[in-house]
């Protein structure tokens, strides 16, 4: 009986996966002001995701004004000429929805998830953010304090909270990936109102944005409302800053120690890998998954379970537009020397560099990639974000239907070659995080 139930459940899950792998239909077009619009209709649930993605992240900042992109993520909830301070949340919550935003090195993303009969509300809110946002001293001062508190909680006072910051500043010497997304509090304090206004005028323009909507919508009606709220917004007239800085190749390992308010030592190994969307990036992502995804991954099985040298070992690719990063990490077990854990991590990488992975491991990898791809597009919010990402970074929103083929095209040899080419000891940053009491006086 259990076998029969298990078989039925397996067949059900397979049919669900194939159903979700069906093409995601969408309509896309440009307004005269340069705003790119993408619409996906899904009437299965009476909700709609309204999102706007701006092609501005921390890499678009000036070296003496870092943190602006992330700061604007906060500032643009302050209100507009027609929305009172703090009322963005009120409008959405009273309509039964939720809203949020996030910032990366490459872009800033705003979204609302609303009952589908509130689509017009979401469009009005985002048009106000794009055209009429309040960029003035009162809101700037308020949000400076909010960002300072966020940095204290997430970075300065968080154990291991500086890992990404300490890694990137060593991995990139020239490219603006060098500084953290949250930026410098000194730079934000030194900026004046005009600096903030200029940033808003340069980057928060329709020709630097993608409006992506997914859910229970009538496409013809959506187009009418989009024209009503967005078509009159002026196109940006200035040149939008895109850094074209080439980061020199590393010529040797960079090794350093960071003393932190922690109990267990940690090891960080960071490598530059190809930009997101390139053929080699897919091989690097599958390599990272092989090493650290799940209980049966190579890092976990060997270093955590068999050798019991680490509490946790992981590896993940940070996919970015210009260069990506593979970040491997380990938290040592009590009493274990970090050098032992590092040697164990290196040994697992060498195995992949020297021997092709097994057929079973390879099939598991392919299954994991397929599952991740299906899961990321199982909700309308995920679909809206994916469509915007694919258009903004690659100029091809239809990658939402075809990118899985790029993962499935990766061979076992590609994974081995990626390990050899990119996970090289002479081209990496290695950081030891040690308890502060270990620091020399």
DOMITI-927655 format. One record per residue: x, y, z of N, C-alpha, C in turn. Coordinates in steps of 0.001 Angstrom, whole numbers, padded with zeros to 6 digits, always signed. Example, Ala and Ser with C-alpha at 12.3 -4.5 7.8 and 13.67 -1.06 7.14 Angstrom:
% DOMITI-927655
+013190-005690+007800+012300-004500+007800+013200-003300+007800/+012850-002250+007080+013670-001060+007140+012900+000030+007870/
***
This chain:
% DOMITI-927655
+000833-001206+000000+000000+000000+000000+000866+001254+000000/+001929+001248+000856+002834+002398+000882+003483+002610-000466/+003858+001494-001119+004496+001599-002430+003545+002253-003432/+002270+001811-003399+001286+002360-004331+001085+003846-004074/+000948+004212-002769+000766+005632-002444+001977+006444-002899/+003188+005894-002653+004403+006592-003063+004476+006763-004564/+004065+005738-005302+004094+005812-006760+003116+006868-007257/+001900+006875-006676+000899+007868-007075+001403+009273-006779/+001995+009456-005582+002509+010772-005209+003611+011207-006163/+004516+010284-006514+005604+010617-007430+005075+011034-008787/+004092+010284-009285+003516+010635-010575+002822+011984-010519/+002174+012266-009370+001511+013563-009202+002535+014695-009256/+003651+014520-008548+004673+015556-008526+005283+015750-009905/+005500+014678-010629+006043+014795-011982+005080+015573-012867/+003774+015239-012760+002798+015938-013590+002733+017412-013217/+002872+017723-011920+002883+019123-011481+004081+019844-012072/+005249+019191-012040+006465+019828-012562+006326+020113-014041/+005814+019124-014782+005653+019332-016221+004638+020435-016491/+003598+020509-015632+002627+021572-015811+003255+022940-015626/+004120+023068-014607+004745+024356-014334+005831+024686-015329/+006333+023682-016051+007342+023933-017062+006724+024393-018376/+005382+024438-018435+004749+024984-019623+005199+026427-019827/+005203+026840-021071+005631+028202-021364+004821+029234-020581/+005526+030252-020121+004888+031394-019475+004667+032445-020549/+003412+032683-020878+003075+033663-021921+003147+035075-021349/+003562+036002-022150+003619+037391-021710+003545+038312-022920/+003199+039539-022647+003164+040602-023653+004156+041663-023203/+004942+042183-024127+005873+043246-023757+005899+044317-024841/+006128+045533-024388+006179+046661-025320+006848+047838-024619/+007164+048876-025363+007782+050082-024817+006836+051270-024962/+006786+052093-023935+006142+053392-024065+007097+054352-024767/+006563+055447-025265+007397+056418-025979+008496+057002-025098/+008283+057017-023780+009299+057564-022878+010390+056557-022509/+010324+055363-023093+011365+054362-022870+011046+053328-021816/+009933+053469-021093+009570+052473-020089+009235+051151-020776/+009897+050081-020344+009603+048759-020897+008546+048096-020025/+007505+047568-020653+006367+046983-019947+006275+045502-020291/+006080+044675-019262+005887+043232-019461+004657+042814-018678/+003736+042109-019341+002472+041706-018729+002276+040199-018868/+001999+039551-017750+001706+038117-017751+000361+037891-017067/-000525+037222-017762-001870+036965-017234-001954+035565-016653/-002407+035485-015387-002604+034203-014716-003852+034339-013843/-004942+033754-014308-006229+033930-013631-006487+032872-012564/-005477+032076-012221-005697+030978-011279-005963+031460-009853/-005445+032633-009492-005634+033196-008159-005909+034688-008304/-006841+035242-007546-007211+036658-007733-006224+037633-007077/-004968+037526-007447-003954+038455-006961-003122+038946-008144/-002418+040051-007921-001565+040598-008957-000292+041126-008309/+000833+040918-008958+002104+041486-008537+002439+042641-009467/+002615+043822-008899+003002+045015-009651+004422+045361-009243/+005340+045400-010201+006736+045633-009844+007384+046610-010808/+008345+047352-010290+009187+048201-011116+010633+047947-010730/+011429+047620-011716+012857+047383-011515+013636+048500-012196/+014502+049143-011419+015350+050212-011946+016768+049676-012112/+017365+050010-013244+018713+049512-013531+019740+050403-012838/+019703+050364-011526+020657+051111-010712+020910+050339-009420/+022171+050088-009168+022578+049437-007932+023811+050131-007385/+024466+049501-006443+025610+050144-005808+026756+050391-006783/+026836+049624-007868+027934+049828-008812+027788+051133-009602/+026592+051720-009616+026369+052971-010347+026708+054208-009524/+027153+053997-008299+027470+055120-007421+028884+055639-007675/+029146+056828-007167+030483+057388-007207+031253+056940-005956/+032564+056795-006058+033348+056262-004927+033225+057079-003642/+032885+058363-003757+032740+059190-002553+031283+059384-002152/+030385+058643-002788+028961+058734-002465+028339+057342-002501/+028971+056391-001839+028450+055025-001838+027233+054912-000921/+026380+053945-001216+025190+053692-000425+023934+054373-000943/+024053+055153-002034+022893+055893-002531+021786+054967-003038/+022133+053941-003788+021104+053063-004364+020274+052424-003260/+020938+051876-002252+020231+051262-001138+019456+052313-000341/+020047+053492-000180+019373+054559+000550+018056+054933-000125/+018069+054986-001463+016844+055346-002178+015773+054276-002050/+016175+053037-001886+015189+051993-001629+014334+052365-000416/+014966+052958+000603+014238+053408+001795+013536+054740+001546/+014260+055676+000959+013743+057041+000813+012454+057090+000002/+012339+056221-000989+011192+056318-001885+009930+055654-001342/+009954+055306-000052+008721+054985+000660+008273+056159+001532/+009019+057264+001468+008719+058427+002291+007438+059140+001850/+007079+058989+000600+005899+059671+000102+006197+060416-001179/+005196+061120-001677+005341+061855-002931+004537+063140-002829/+004431+063846-003926+003628+065066-003929+002166+064775-003611/+001726+063551-003898+000316+063197-003695+000105+062097-002658/+001189+061632-002037+001111+060586-001019+001829+061104+000227/+001141+061125+001337+001739+061624+002569+002866+060746+003060/+003701+061314+003929+004834+060565+004474+004332+059327+005208/+004899+058180+004837+004545+056929+005487+003252+056297+005014/+002602+056883+003992+001296+056375+003583+001355+055295+002504/+002547+055036+001931+002640+053934+000966+002136+052644+001600/+002656+052334+002787+002252+051104+003472+000752+051101+003746/+000223+052237+004168-001196+052306+004531-002096+051993+003344/-001791+052592+002193-002597+052330+000998-002631+050836+000668/-001467+050211+000697-001377+048804+000294-002016+047897+001337/-001736+048142+002602-002274+047274+003657-003791+047387+003750/-004319+048590+003578-005770+048747+003631-006460+048097+002433/-005704+047915+001358-006253+047214+000184-006065+045700+000297/-005472+045243+001411-005277+043807+001615-004030+043257+000959/-003053+044131+000715-001833+043689+000034-000586+043820+000882/+000532+043510+000281+001843+043668+000901+002759+044365-000094/+003843+044937+000411+004803+045619-000458+006196+045506+000133/+007199+045670-000731+008578+045628-000255+009490+046101-001376/+010786+046085-001096+011785+046482-002088+013111+045879-001685/+014031+045781-002630+015381+045327-002317+016360+045906-003324/+017617+045955-002908+018681+046548-003716+019839+045575-003818/+020475+045531-004982+021670+044723-005170+022775+045604-005738/+023869+044992-006105+024954+045714-006765+024513+046280-008107/+023490+045668-008732+023149+045981-010122+021782+046618-010330/+020851+046464-009385+019509+046986-009632+018761+047206-008331/+017636+047971-008428+016736+048206-007304+015335+047792-007736/+014629+047087-006854+013378+046435-007226+012294+046759-006201/+011158+047288-006679+010012+047624-005838+008814+046782-006288/+007997+046345-005330+006827+045568-005737+005712+045655-004706/+004497+045469-005201+003306+045291-004389+002611+044012-004837/+002091+043275-003883+001239+042115-004177-000144+042457-003647/-001107+042520-004550-002427+043070-004232-003545+042154-004713/-004733+042291-004139-005898+041668-004780-005997+042205-006207/-006408+041376-007124-006349+041759-008533-007235+042961-008859/-008251+043225-008032-009083+044397-008297-008421+045698-007833/-007207+045598-007316-006455+046779-006881-005262+047065-007794/-005281+046543-008994-004175+046778-009936-003952+048270-010156/-005025+049021-010333-004866+050449-010616-004174+051161-009457/-004463+050746-008244-003791+051332-007080-002287+051116-007159/-001873+049880-007458-000445+049591-007557+000233+050425-008632/-000428+050600-009760+000149+051395-010845+000288+052862-010440/-000718+053385-009757-000640+054779-009299+000513+054965-008306/+000646+054040-007353+001719+054147-006360+003096+054153-007025/+003293+053262-007997+004609+053190-008638+004853+054376-009561/+003803+054915-010164+004003+056098-010996+004366+057304-010129/+003790+057384-008944+004148+058453-008013+005612+058329-007590/+006061+057106-007355+007457+056888-006968+008404+057336-008081/+007991+057094-009331+008855+057409-010466+008868+058908-010790/+007773+059593-010568+007678+060989-011023+007682+062014-009901/+007022+061694-008784+006743+062725-007779+007336+062428-006412/+008331+061589-006313+008862+061219-004998+009377+062442-004250/+009230+062408-002923+009743+063487-002082+011221+063235-001783/+012073+063983-002428+013508+063900-002159+013881+065220-001503/+013735+065265-000191+013936+066506+000542+014563+066201+001894/+015083+067228+002541+015898+067065+003740+015200+066290+004850/+013895+066538+005064+013198+065880+006170+013217+064363+006016/+012852+063883+004839+012879+062446+004594+014290+061897+004569/+015222+062672+004028+016625+062237+003961+017167+062013+005369/+016913+062951+006273+017403+062803+007645+016768+061599+008334/+015479+061399+008116+014788+060253+008716+015403+058941+008247/+015597+058818+006945+016071+057558+006392+017556+057336+006638/+018324+058399+006825+019721+058219+007233+019789+057421+008536/+018937+057788+009475+018940+057093+010764+018462+055649+010613/+017494+055434+009728+017018+054073+009481+018138+053207+008909/+018873+053739+007932+019952+052976+007301+021090+052734+008289/+021392+053717+009111+022438+053528+010126+022076+052387+011065/+020813+052358+011479+020375+051289+012379+020406+049936+011672/+020045+049924+010400+020112+048674+009630+021546+048170+009550/+022490+049082+009318+023889+048665+009254+024357+048122+010598/+023956+048777+011685+024361+048288+013008+023826+046880+013249/+022566+046648+012871+021949+045356+013147+022463+044250+012232/+022626+044566+010952+022925+043518+009967+024415+043329+009696/+025217+044343+009996+026637+044275+009649+027507+044427+010891/+027489+045611+011490+028443+045919+012550+028264+045055+013790/+027028+044787+014197+026777+044044+015433+026312+042619+015192/+026414+042167+013964+025998+040805+013603+027238+039926+013493/+027313+038824+014255+028472+037929+014090+028637+037508+012628/+029856+037606+012138+030188+037303+010742+029511+038267+009757/+028926+039360+010256+028146+040252+009402+028956+040988+008357/+030266+041045+008531+031103+041786+007579+031730+040891+006522/+031340+039630+006466+032001+038689+005557+031982+039194+004118/+030809+039559+003617+030726+039972+002218+031517+041259+001989/+031407+042189+002907+032129+043457+002783+033638+043232+002768/+034136+042429+003705+035581+042186+003785+036086+041375+002597/+035218+040539+002046+035607+039729+000886+035687+040570-000376/+034638+041339-000630+034566+042087-001892+035628+043173-001983/+035990+043790-000865+036983+044855-000912+038364+044307-001274/+038565+043020-001061+039833+042388-001434+039765+041738-002813/+038571+041306-003197+038417+040609-004473+038390+041575-005646/+037930+042810-005390+037853+043821-006448+038620+045060-006006/+039621+045429-006775+040450+046586-006446+040005+047842-007197/+039442+047681-008392+039053+048825-009216+037551+048907-009461/+036920+047780-009689+035497+047772-010028+034661+048169-008808/+033530+048878-009009+032705+049298-007872+032007+048172-007116/+032143+046933-007535+031721+045838-006663+032583+045823-005394/+033602+046624-005383+034519+046746-004263+033819+047196-002968/+032780+048044-003076+032161+048539-001843+030819+047864-001603/+030363+047836-000343+029123+047121-000008+027890+047865-000486/+026833+047123-000717+025570+047709-001177+025053+048719-000162/+025199+048429+001106+024697+049354+002125+025514+050629+002174/+026724+050601+001641+027512+051808+001467+028147+052330+002739/+028609+053557+002642+029317+054217+003731+028405+055235+004402/+028315+055144+005728+027513+056116+006461+028142+057506+006370/+029466+057558+006292+030150+058850+006154+029776+059521+004834/+029671+058725+003764+029291+059295+002464+027859+059823+002491/+026957+059077+003123+025563+059522+003199+025447+060788+004053/+026227+060863+005117+026195+062051+005971+026761+063269+005258/+027779+063036+004425+028434+064154+003736+027603+064687+002584/+026676+063880+002065+025880+064300+000908+024868+065366+001304/+024593+066262+000379+023602+067312+000588+022362+066998-000245/+021304+067748-000014+020029+067473-000693+020190+067439-002207/+021019+068304-002760+021192+068352-004210+021794+067061-004753/+022703+066429-003980+023280+065144-004394+022180+064096-004559/+021274+064067-003613+020181+063094-003659+019221+063398-004804/+018909+064657-005007+018017+065030-006106+018622+064647-007453/+019924+064858-007625+020585+064519-008885+020569+063012-009133/+020756+062229-008076+020712+060772-008215+019321+060336-008677/+018296+060918-008079+016915+060589-008447+016641+060960-009903/+017076+062133-010324+016838+062588-011693+017554+061726-012718/+018725+061211-012356+019507+060425-013313+018967+059015-013480/+018640+058366-012371+018358+056931-012435+016877+056570-012348/+016055+057372-011722+014645+057028-011551+013813+057641-012673/+014129+057188-013871+013475+057662-015087+012916+056461-015838/+011872+056648-016638+011229+055497-017292+012150+054722-018226/+013089+055407-018884+013989+054699-019798+015089+053948-019065/+015032+053907-017735+015954+053097-016945+015181+052097-016083/+013965+051745-016517+013092+050930-015673+012320+049902-016490/+011902+048850-015789+011014+047829-016346+009799+047720-015426/+008613+047911-015990+007359+047690-015268+006887+046282-015611/+006888+045403-014619+006523+044003-014844+005334+043650-013960/+004270+043158-014582+003027+042847-013879+002653+041406-014179/+002319+040655-013141+001916+039254-013331+000746+038952-012413/-000235+038243-012938-001360+037838-012113-002674+037904-012849/-003726+038034-012061-005094+037983-012594-005463+039352-013164/-005044+039599-014391-005261+040909-015014-005965+040747-016357/-006663+041802-016745-007147+041939-018114-006108+042781-018848/-005435+042195-019810-004290+042860-020425-004693+044161-021107/-005809+044172-021784-006238+045408-022458-006499+046527-021451/-007167+046182-020341-007432+047190-019322-006125+047649-018661/-005217+046700-018419-003922+047049-017826-003179+048054-018702/-003215+047853-020017-002544+048779-020933-003134+050192-020830/-004444+050267-020671-005102+051578-020556-004610+052297-019302/-004572+051578-018184-004122+052196-016930-002625+052534-016970/-001840+051682-017596-000402+051966-017714-000188+053250-018509/-000929+053386-019582-000827+054618-020374-001259+055830-019541/-002301+055652-018755-002817+056752-017923-001793+057223-016904/-001103+056293-016266-000245+056666-015148+001228+056848-015519/+001665+056279-016637+003104+056304-016920+003495+057032-018204/+002587+057134-019173+003006+057655-020475+003423+059123-020428/+002888+059894-019482+003223+061324-019409+004497+061599-018608/+005081+060572-018002+006319+060773-017241+007451+061049-018219/+008177+062156-018065+009211+062496-019052+010356+061499-019073/+010842+061267-020247+012044+060455-020432+013235+061180-019819/+014167+060445-019230+015379+061063-018727+016210+061613-019873/+016765+062779-019663+017498+063436-020758+019005+063262-020643/+019504+062985-019457+020946+062853-019282+021432+061441-019550/+022738+061292-019624+023334+059969-019812+023317+059229-018480/+022895+057979-018521+022840+057156-017312+024197+056487-017120/+024776+056683-015956+026133+056193-015705+026160+054673-015605/+026963+054063-016457+027213+052624-016430+028722+052420-016362/+029242+051951-015256+030697+051766-015172+031171+050708-016158/+032267+050995-016846+032850+050010-017769+034262+049659-017327/+034435+049572-016032+035749+049331-015432+036097+047851-015551/+037276+047578-016072+037755+046204-016204+038634+045881-015006/+038255+044855-014282+039038+044431-013126+040192+043542-013577/+041440+043899-013241+042583+043060-013636+042480+041665-013030/+043018+040689-013730+043036+039332-013189+043914+039271-011948/+043513+038434-011019+044344+038238-009830+045594+037459-010210/+046691+037811-009602+047967+037144-009912+048483+036331-008742/+047756+036321-007656+048171+035547-006496+047087+035547-005442/+047189+034617-004538+046212+034506-003461+046337+035695-002509/+045190+036198-002067+045133+037240-001037+044620+036579+000235/+045400+036657+001298+045060+035965+002541+045093+036968+003694/+044067+036915+004545+044003+037882+005632+043202+037285+006795/+043260+037970+007937+042538+037550+009135+041655+038691+009620/+040432+038359+009978+039492+039329+010533+039107+038847+011930/+039267+039704+012919+038874+039372+014285+037491+039941+014548/+036584+039058+014979+035176+039424+015088+034646+038952+016441/+033471+039450+016778+032823+039059+018026+032108+037726+017818/+032877+036667+017715+032369+035331+017404+033000+034317+018349/+032450+033109+018363+033005+032026+019171+033697+030981+018306/+033102+030680+017150+033672+029650+016281+034417+030293+015112/+035633+029868+014843+036356+030391+013679+035635+030029+012379/+035829+030856+011364+035257+030602+010044+036321+030811+008983/+036165+030094+007872+037063+030239+006726+036221+030679+005543/+036702+031692+004825+036037+032182+003627+036992+032031+002453/+036507+031443+001371+037279+031354+000129+036431+031980-000982/+036956+033010-001625+036188+033724-002653+036949+033739-003969/+036241+033461-005048+036820+033403-006385+035973+034258-007324/+036600+034979-008230+035846+035642-009292+035494+034612-010354/+034237+034631-010772+033760+033731-011819+033029+034574-012865/+032658+034001-014009+032048+034797-015090+030716+035428-014695/+030337+036436-015466+029099+037172-015215+027887+036253-015323/+026850+036603-014588+025608+035853-014633+025074+035812-016067/+024586+034653-016461+024018+034501-017795+024988+033975-018829/+026288+033986-018534+027258+033426-019475+027254+031911-019357/+027699+031239-020419+027665+029772-020421+028459+029191-019261/+029621+029781-018974+030453+029241-017898+029838+029503-016522/+029007+030544-016407+028369+030785-015111+027473+029615-014729/+026753+029045-015704+025864+027929-015393+026665+026727-014893/+027816+026489-015484+028675+025397-015017+029174+025683-013606/+029537+026953-013331+030008+027317-011991+028898+027161-010954/+027682+027504-011327+026578+027357-010385+026311+025888-010077/+026385+025043-011089+026178+023620-010844+027334+023033-010037/+028538+023531-010246+029689+023107-009444+029464+023452-007973/+029019+024658-007702+028763+025078-006329+027670+024228-005692/+026641+023910-006455+025566+023057-005957+026080+021671-005626/+026934+021124-006482+027541+019814-006242+028290+019798-004915/+029026+020866-004640+029863+020903-003450+029061+021072-002169/+027941+021809-002222+027374+022201-000925+025865+022128-000795/+025150+021714-001806+023682+021734-001712+023160+020454-001074/+022603+020546+000111+021947+019405+000725+022870+018522+001551/+022244+017619+002294+022998+016748+003193+023952+015809+002501/+023662+015443+001267+024533+014508+000546+025565+015209-000322/+025659+016536-000213+026664+017266-000988+028063+016889-000529/+029032+017158-001364+030393+016704-001075+030977+017372+000165/+030823+018675+000291+031334+019361+001478+030701+018801+002746/+029381+018703+002756+028692+018280+003969+029015+016835+004327/+028967+015975+003330+029181+014551+003601+030577+014286+004137/+031588+014931+003538+032969+014673+003922+033384+015454+005160/+033205+016764+005148+033806+017623+006166+032950+017706+007419/+031616+017716+007252+030725+017814+008410+030439+016446+009006/+030028+015482+008162+029583+014199+008700+030732+013227+008946/+031582+013014+007966+032631+012005+008112+033804+012504+008962/+034359+013663+008628+035521+014163+009350+035152+014950+010605/+033914+015444+010662+033414+016204+011807+034332+017376+012166/+034814+018048+011136+035698+019192+011349+034963+020524+011356/+033754+020533+010799+033027+021795+010684+031571+021615+011061/+031013+022679+011609+029589+022696+011920+028772+022846+010654/+029267+023647+009721+028589+023883+008443+029628+024281+007407/+029455+023773+006187+030307+024156+005061+029396+024428+003878/+029639+025520+003179+028783+025864+002052+029542+026526+000928/+028872+026660-000190+029435+027340-001349+028269+027834-002194/+028318+029094-002609+027233+029596-003450+027767+030652-004415/+027160+030730-005596+027548+031773-006546+026732+033031-006317/+027402+034158-006257+026733+035452-006202+026707+035976-007629/+025582+035773-008307+025476+036144-009715+025327+037639-009889/+026251+038258-010612+026242+039699-010836+026402+039999-012317/+026114+041237-012674+026028+041609-014089+027384+041686-014771/+028408+042157-014082+029716+042343-014707+030674+041202-014409/+030797+040859-013144+031581+039710-012696+030764+039027-011612/+030833+037732-011537+030183+037024-010438+031240+036546-009451/+030778+036034-008326+031664+035601-007247+031201+034246-006756/+032130+033333-006547+031825+032085-005857+032379+032199-004446/+031494+032088-003472+031876+032245-002078+031711+030909-001362/+032824+030343-000917+032796+029125-000117+033103+029499+001332/+032468+028822+002276+032655+029177+003681+032537+027928+004548/+033119+028010+005730+033006+026925+006701+033080+027508+008103/+032246+026979+009010+032291+027321+010422+032862+026110+011159/+034009+026318+011771+034747+025205+012380+034033+024674+013623/+034197+023377+013862+033781+022820+015138+034719+023293+016232/+034227+023300+017454+035027+023753+018589+036316+022945+018687/+037430+023657+018793+038717+023004+018976+039412+022579+017701/+038774+022764+016547+039384+022376+015270+040114+023580+014676/+041364+023366+014271+042155+024447+013671+041580+024794+012298/+041387+026080+012007+040833+026465+010703+041637+025930+009524/+042938+025797+009679+043755+025298+008571+043373+023871+008191/+042929+023079+009167+042492+021715+008865+041220+021735+008013/+040312+022640+008347+039067+022736+007598+039341+023253+006190/+040212+024244+006087+040564+024763+004766+041173+023672+003891/+042064+022874+004468+042680+021785+003709+041635+020777+003247/+040635+020521+004085+039576+019583+003704+038722+020154+002576/+038444+021451+002615+037697+022090+001526+038479+022001+000222/+039767+022309+000281+040611+022246-000921+040657+020833-001489/+040674+019841-000610+040742+018454-001072+039497+018082-001864/+038331+018547-001417+037094+018245-002134+037064+018939-003492/+037581+020149-003560+037635+020850-004843+038575+020124-005802/+039715+019672-005298+040666+018954-006173+040045+017690-006755/+039203+017015-005994+038551+015807-006509+037717+016128-007743/+037009+017250-007710+036195+017642-008861+037094+018052-010024/+038235+018658-009720+039160+019084-010770+039838+017900-011455/+039955+016788-010752+040741+015660-011253+039904+014493-011755/+038647+014397-011300+037824+013233-011654+036416+013677-012022/+035888+013186-013131+034520+013498-013523+033535+013003-012475/+032494+013767-012232+031489+013342-011266+030730+012136-011820/+030100+011403-010919+029400+010184-011321+028102+010530-012057/+027573+009532-012751+026302+009715-013451+025179+010047-012472/+025182+009387-011303+024128+009634-010314+024194+011069-009800/+025397+011546-009483+025541+012923-009010+025114+013918-010087/+025470+013616-011311+025150+014518-012413+023641+014610-012608/+022958+013470-012547+021508+013488-012700+020843+014229-011547/+021385+014043-010339+020848+014761-009178+020989+016270-009369/+022130+016689-009886+022358+018106-010151+021328+018661-011129/+021119+017943-012199+020160+018378-013207+018757+018482-012603/+018410+017508-011751+017102+017547-011090+016980+018770-010170/+018064+019074-009463+018040+020234-008566+017864+021532-009344/+018562+021650-010469+018429+022856-011284+016994+023004-011807/+016425+021888-012229+015063+021929-012754+014072+022296-011653/+014263+021733-010469+013374+022038-009356+013464+023513-008964/+014683+024047-008919+014865+025459-008577+014186+026362-009601/+014332+025995-010865+013773+026810-011941+012251+026838-011854/+011659+025666-011619+010207+025586-011501+009734+026367-010277/+010437+026199-009151+010018+026848-007905+010071+028365-008015/+011096+028888-008692+011251+030338-008778+010123+030990-009561/+009449+030216-010401+008368+030768-011218+007014+030142-010885/+006886+029700-009626+005627+029082-009214+004645+030087-008639/+005082+031334-008398+004218+032380-007869+004265+033590-008794/+003204+034370-008807+003168+035512-009723+004243+036539-009375/+004590+036675-008092+005640+037622-007714+006983+037198-008297/+007255+035894-008254+008491+035388-008840+008529+035555-010338/+007390+035356-010991+007314+035527-012443+007568+036979-012822/+006945+037915-012105+007147+039332-012408+008612+039715-012276/+009260+039239-011214+010676+039572-011011+011558+038916-012059/+011299+037652-012380+012110+036956-013379+012011+037634-014738/+010803+037982-015148+010625+038651-016440+011411+039957-016490/+011352+040738-015403+012090+042002-015359+013591+041759-015397/+014065+040805-014610+015493+040481-014598+015994+040099-015980/+015284+039187-016616+015747+038672-017904+015794+039782-018953/+014807+040670-018927+014853+041773-019886+015964+042759-019550/+016075+043119-018270+017023+044174-017895+018461+043747-018142/+018801+042534-017752+020193+042097-017849+020563+041548-019220/+019613+040880-019874+019954+040153-021094+019148+040572-022313/+018164+041473-022118+017351+041913-023233+016479+040822-023809/+016160+039807-022995+015397+038663-023494+014524+038102-022381/+013301+038641-022257+012395+038173-021216+012014+036709-021413/+012117+036210-022641+011729+034816-022900+012696+033807-022296/+013780+034269-021711+014647+033357-020960+013888+032687-019819/+012765+033272-019411+011950+032635-018388+011462+031269-018860/+011416+031073-020167+011000+029786-020739+012164+028935-021225/+013331+029553-021424+014421+028814-022079+015696+028689-021246/+015810+029422-020139+017082+029380-019399+017382+027998-018852/+016371+027232-018500+016612+025885-017995+017431+025069-018988/+017215+025291-020279+017988+024562-021301+019487+024824-021162/+019851+026021-020686+021261+026352-020520+021879+025533-019391/+021112+025309-018324+021606+024434-017251+021733+022993-017743/+020714+022549-018467+020714+021155-018912+021747+020893-020005/+022265+021964-020613+023314+021806-021626+024705+021644-021004/+024828+021933-019718+026127+021797-019035+026477+020320-018920/+027708+019987-019263+028174+018599-019202+029035+018377-017961/+029308+017105-017700+030211+016777-016591+031589+017377-016832/+032011+017384-018092+033308+017979-018441+033315+019488-018192/+032178+020148-018454+032078+021591-018201+032269+021893-016719/+031701+021045-015869+031819+021248-014422+033264+021058-013984/+033913+020032-014497+035328+019821-014176+036173+020996-014650/+035926+021455-015858+036717+022571-016409+036492+023862-015618/+035258+024076-015158+034984+025266-014345+035765+025207-013039/+035832+024034-012439+036601+023876-011194+038082+024156-011428/+038606+023659-012537+040023+023879-012845+040323+025338-013147/+039444+025973-013891+039712+027320-014387+039474+028401-013339/+038454+028210-012501+038047+029310-011629+038314+029079-010144/+038299+027844-009677+038558+027606-008253+040047+027332-008050/+040846+028316-008389+042306+028197-008342+042847+028875-007082/+043721+028184-006345+044288+028777-005132+045069+030065-005388/+045614+030231-006591+046395+031433-006870+045528+032599-007341/+044207+032399-007380+043300+033469-007800+042087+033516-006884/+042373+033710-005619+041270+033740-004663+041631+034608-003467/+040593+034925-002702+040744+035581-001410+040411+034553-000338/+041279+034430+000653+041033+033547+001790+041044+034388+003059/+039948+034337+003797+039846+035061+005061+039619+034072+006193/+040350+034278+007272+040080+033553+008507+039355+034520+009448/+038152+034147+009849+037440+034901+010886+037730+034235+012224/+038337+034998+013138+038726+034454+014431+038126+035286+015557/+037886+034655+016719+037365+035403+017868+038289+036544+018262/+037697+037636+018716+038485+038819+019056+039529+038542+020120/+039242+037615+021028+040199+037350+022091+041495+036733+021573/+041463+036255+020298+042679+035704+019704+043596+036775+019122/+043097+038012+019033+043904+039080+018458+045067+039433+019383/+046206+039714+018752+047377+040117+019530+047154+041536+020080/+047504+041777+021352+047332+043119+021923+048255+044126+021248/
***
